[in-house]
Amino acid sequence: MDYIIEMLNITKSFPGIIANDAITLQLGKGEIHALLGENGAGKSTLMSVLFGLYQPEKGLIIKEGKEVKINNPNDANNLGIGMVHQHFKLIQNFTVLQNIILGVETTKNGFLKMDEAREKVMALSDQYGLKVDPDALIEDITVGMQQRVEILKMLYRDNEILIFDEPTAVLTPQEIEELMKIMKELAEEGKSILFITHKLNEIKTIADRCTVLRKGKYIGTIDVKTTSKEKMSEMMVGRKVQFTVEKSPSIPDLSHFKVSNLTVASKRSAKKAVNNVSFTVKKGEILCIAGIDGNGQSELVYALTGLGPIESGQIFLNGKEITKISVRDRNVLGMSHIPEDRHKDGLILDYTLAENLILKKYFTPEFQHHGFIKFDQTHAYADRLISEFDIRSGQGSNTIVRSMSGGNQQKAILAREINDDPEILIAVQPTRGLDVGAIEYIHKQLVEQRNAGKAVLLVSLELDEVMNVSDRILVLFEGEIVADLNPEETTIQELGLYMAGCKLKEMVTQ
């Protein structure tokens, strides 16, 4: 095979951790090559070395037979290497077009020439089916649209080596299908793609070969067609992984968390984001809210947790109305929340792991005295959670959370929220962007909460997760509940029809 890029014996370390330990990766021309590994295995670090964001301590990068030095992302771009990062690098109050051309603008006499750029962007978006509105502000478009902007940024720069870092972590099933199609088209045109993921189904669907990393070490490169998912997951995690969620039948107790006629206004239109929604979650049950992204899930969760406004309706926890009380008061009464966006709502990225783990308790006598934090207790508490929830970090409880992998950041949130012994646990996309080992672990934790008689409200876009984990499913479509389903008696196809609003229309016309 002709290799367009070779990374030979790359070693990169950070304080307390060797992120890449003599790793070799070879990408063929026109190949889709998956990079598979647990959270914290070193995948993003390796790609950041290739993109010039990090400098390795050892190793060579060879492009088409010649050694190259990549000091920064501009060098990478000049070599035809582009990257879509897991957390998008977009300026929120710039337009789509401004974001795409940023850094490679065409100017004349000091003025921006946008017409040619606009034409090129629209031609590329037509060619690859990446429909975008060039004049929309990034802050006003969906996450799936933002990803299209990132892909167009690479294509606009004529990059031939395309790195996708966890590209499907934030997409709906429909958007994932579209992205797979686009990636195949790009490869057919001779582009070479490196695809970081830990979703085995996606690797089987799209990749030619797959390189597996584990705890910073190279495990092997395999041919995807001839390797089973079970074998890949074992290489990745170092043990056999269960793909099914083991749980006994649910025996729900009293109604515990009640939402009555809840309505939330939409920021984008006159239509309500959440329209007159009522439901209850019982003790000892996992109730899942399913739906395609953008059907009111985020607004509903913000209203329930006190992070967003309510137009009308009531929320009760344990018989007590909590509709108008503060976030802290909800927490004290027993509400825990694993948020959809761990960076925005779940963590303070520049605080240490210990500080993040006591965010909901720092004001209690256990952790403060006359307004001063008791650091010994804080670190002892953090060390216990780090061990119990297997949170991997370079410097233990002193690690700055920003430097941790996405999966370990998620485990930190999970540890903080579950250790609070909640009455209601609201888990929103709890496994988004996580590997099979971490997903298995988080599902186990949710089932344990339910078995301990807690009420669990799960909000998920992952249909497999919805079907496997929940005891009851509510489908949200355009801000309204259109179905109440038993996962034992429904199929993924039927669920999909309700989510798309088709099943509802059938019911109305009959």
Beta strands, then each sheet from edge to edge (+ up, - down):
strand 1: 3-14
strand 2: 17-28
strand 3: 32-37
strand 4: 58-63
strand 5: 66-68
strand 6: 81-84
strand 7: 107-108
strand 8: 111-112
strand 9: 161-165
strand 10: 192-197
strand 11: 209-214
strand 12: 217-223
strand 13: 255-264
strand 14: 274-282
strand 15: 285-290
strand 16: 312-317
strand 17: 320-321
strand 18: 335-338
strand 19: 368-369
strand 20: 372-373
strand 21: 424-428
strand 22: 455-460
strand 23: 472-477
strand 24: 480-485
sheet 1: 2+ 1- 4+ 5-
sheet 2: 6+ 9+ 10+ 3+ 11+ 12-
sheet 3: 7+ 8-
sheet 4: 14+ 13- 16+ 17-
sheet 5: 18+ 21+ 22+ 15+ 23+ 24-
sheet 6: 19+ 20-
end
